[in-house]
Amino acid sequence: MSRLGMPEILVIALVVLLLFGGKKIPELMKGLGKGVKSFKDGMNGDTNTDSEEKKE
C-alpha cells in the first residue's frame, strides 16, 4: 500500500475544492467532524450525545 505524500495530498485537496467549491467545504468538514465525534462516542459507550446536541 502506498503512502500519501505532500504532492498527493495537495492534488486531492485541489480536486475536492474543484468538485464542491469553496463555500461547501466548511459544511462538509463540520459534518465530518460530527460523524467522527459520534463514532468515538459510540465506541466509548457514551449515550449522552442527544442531550449535548440539543444544548447547541
N, C-alpha and C positions, 0 to 999 in steps of 0.2 A: 504494500500500500504506500503510495507516495505521500510526502508531506507537503503542506502548503507553505510557500514562502511569501515574501512581501509582494513580488510581482503578481502572483496568482491571486492573492487577497485583493489587490488593487483592481485587477480585471473583474473579479466577482462583484466588488463594490460598484464599479462603473456600470456593469450590466444591470444590477439591481436599480441603480439610480435612473438609468435609461428606461427600464421597464415600468417602474412605479412612479417616477417623478419625485421631485424634492419635497412636495407637500405631503405625500403619503408615507414617507419613510418614518417620521416620528410616530405616526399612528401604528405602523407595523411593529416598531420596536416596543411601544407601550403594550401592545397585545402579546408580543413575545415575552416580555418581562412578566406580565400577569400569568401567562401559561407556565413559565418556569417556576414562579413562586407557588402556584397551585400544585405543580408536580412535587416540589420539595416538601410542601406542607402535607401532601398525601403520603409521601414516603416516610415522614416523621410521625404520621398519625394525628396531626392537628386537624380538628374539625371545627375550629372557631373562625374560619375564614369568612363565612357568610356574615357574621355579625361585624367583623372588621371592615368588610367591603361596604356595608350599609353606612358606616360612620363616615366614609369618604364621600 
